[in-house]
Amino acid sequence: MRSHRAPGRIRITATQWVALVVFAALTVTVAVGVGWPRERSSLPAEVVAVARDRLGALTVVDRRPAAGRDYERDAFGPAWTDAAAVAGGGNGCDTRNDILERDVSVTARTAVASCPEAVAAGTLTSPYTGRSMSFRRGRESAAVQIDHIVPLAYAWDLGAWEWSPDRRWSFANDPANLVAVDAASNQAKSDLEPARWMPPLRGFHCQYAVQIVVVLAAYGLPVDAPSRTILDGVLAGC
């Protein structure tokens, strides 16, 4: 059995965040297993500059295209598979439990079929709202959900429908495109692009915009013109 990393939440530093963005801009698998900054001031100017450069280099389409075929969630592989070729893949824990480990302040752990040291309880500050909430495994665990920052259906429409299965599996499970959030925000966002949805917490807009740009660039996806306008405006104010 592959060993799982030692328990404990990893907190991001400014240096790590810069490394994340620069690394993501140059590679396909973009996650480095770090957590999320909570304040706008934690986003260094170098990061914003890289994101603005990458945004300027993205191919722009007039509007979110229809993919020419219906979106297929199954095409992105089994939900939260540990078998994807991404950071954390093959570590003995499924992707959902990896993200909970990264983003939740853990107070208890338990063994489950998909992870020997899964988060059993803790506290999450949802980056989309800034509000703290309790996480407890069981009937109430769905209150904390894992969001694809660049939604799968949006990526599908932008060109992921043409990708190989392995590439789609990686995209769906790449920690750099995932964040633990409150269920209400995740459901309100659904598969909406930035032109139609941004996090309620304006203080998180900079990080959200940076990560969208980073992921689009890393996976060679374009951006729709209305969303590019929104992202450019956000980054200009960071």
BELMO-V980528 format. One record per residue. N is the residue number from 1. SS is DSSP state (H for helix, E for strand, - for the rest). PSI is psi in whole degrees, -180 to 180 (999 if undefined). OMEGA is omega as a letter, one per 20 degrees, with the letter a starting at -180 (* if undefined). Layout:
n={N	N}
ss={SS	SS}
psi={PSI	PSI}
omega={OMEGA	OMEGA}
This chain:
n={1	2	3	4	5	6	7	8	9	10	11	12	13	14	15	16	17	18	19	20	21	22	23	24	25	26	27	28	29	30	31	32	33	34	35	36	37	38	39	40	41	42	43	44	45	46	47	48	49	50	51	52	53	54	55	56	57	58	59	60	61	62	63	64	65	66	67	68	69	70	71	72	73	74	75	76	77	78	79	80	81	82	83	84	85	86	87	88	89	90	91	92	93	94	95	96	97	98	99	100	101	102	103	104	105	106	107	108	109	110	111	112	113	114	115	116	117	118	119	120	121	122	123	124	125	126	127	128	129	130	131	132	133	134	135	136	137	138	139	140	141	142	143	144	145	146	147	148	149	150	151	152	153	154	155	156	157	158	159	160	161	162	163	164	165	166	167	168	169	170	171	172	173	174	175	176	177	178	179	180	181	182	183	184	185	186	187	188	189	190	191	192	193	194	195	196	197	198	199	200	201	202	203	204	205	206	207	208	209	210	211	212	213	214	215	216	217	218	219	220	221	222	223	224	225	226	227	228	229	230	231	232	233	234	235	236	237	238}
ss={-	-	-	-	-	-	-	-	-	-	-	-	-	H	H	H	H	H	H	H	H	H	H	H	H	H	-	-	-	-	-	-	-	-	-	-	-	-	-	H	H	H	-	-	H	H	H	H	H	H	H	H	H	H	H	H	H	-	-	E	E	-	-	-	-	-	-	-	-	-	-	-	H	H	H	H	-	-	-	-	-	-	-	-	-	-	-	-	-	-	-	-	-	-	H	H	H	H	H	H	H	H	H	-	E	E	E	E	E	E	E	E	-	-	E	E	E	E	E	E	E	E	E	E	E	-	-	-	-	-	-	E	E	E	E	E	-	-	-	-	H	H	H	E	E	E	E	E	-	-	-	H	H	H	H	H	H	H	-	H	H	H	-	-	H	H	H	H	H	H	H	H	H	-	H	H	H	E	E	E	E	E	H	H	H	H	H	H	H	-	-	-	-	-	-	-	-	-	-	-	-	H	H	H	H	H	H	H	H	H	H	H	H	H	H	H	H	H	-	-	-	-	E	E	H	H	H	H	H	H	H	H	H	H	H	H	-	-}
psi={135	142	147	152	159	143	159	135	136	125	142	149	166	-40	-43	-39	-41	-45	-39	-50	-46	-45	-42	-33	-19	-11	169	-47	112	-6	146	10	37	164	-166	134	144	-17	145	-36	-16	-1	106	154	-33	-36	-46	-40	-43	-45	-41	-38	-44	-38	-42	-23	-11	144	137	130	151	-41	165	118	156	132	-11	-3	157	143	135	102	-37	-22	-17	11	176	138	127	33	145	0	6	149	70	172	127	-14	139	19	5	-6	140	165	-43	-45	-32	-43	-38	-43	-39	-40	-20	139	105	135	-17	151	162	160	132	171	-35	0	124	-20	60	152	126	-31	155	-168	134	132	107	122	-18	-22	-24	2	141	145	153	144	129	125	138	-146	-29	4	-23	-9	-24	123	159	120	139	113	-49	107	148	-44	-36	-47	-40	-48	-31	-7	-8	-18	-19	-7	166	156	-41	-40	-40	-39	-43	-45	-43	-20	10	117	-25	-15	16	146	142	130	173	147	-40	-43	-43	-42	-35	-39	-45	-125	26	142	168	-30	-22	-8	132	155	142	-34	106	-27	-14	-2	-38	-50	-41	-46	-44	-47	-36	-48	-44	-46	-44	-45	-44	-34	9	31	151	-175	144	148	-45	-39	-36	-41	-46	-48	-40	-41	-40	-50	-32	-25	4	999}
omega={r	a	r	a	a	a	r	a	r	a	a	r	r	a	r	a	r	a	r	a	a	r	a	a	a	a	r	r	a	a	r	r	r	a	a	r	a	a	r	a	a	a	a	r	a	a	r	a	r	a	r	r	a	r	r	a	a	r	a	r	a	a	r	a	r	a	a	r	a	r	a	r	a	a	r	r	r	a	r	r	r	a	a	a	a	r	a	r	r	a	r	r	r	a	a	a	r	a	r	r	a	a	a	r	a	r	r	r	r	r	r	a	a	a	a	a	a	r	r	a	r	a	r	r	a	a	a	a	a	a	r	r	r	r	r	a	a	a	a	a	r	r	r	a	r	a	r	a	r	a	a	a	r	r	r	a	a	r	a	r	r	a	r	r	a	a	r	r	r	a	a	a	a	a	r	r	a	r	r	a	r	a	a	r	a	a	r	r	a	a	a	r	a	r	a	r	r	a	r	r	a	r	r	a	a	r	a	r	r	a	r	a	a	a	r	a	a	a	r	a	r	r	r	a	r	r	r	r	r	a	r	r	r	a	r	a	a	*}
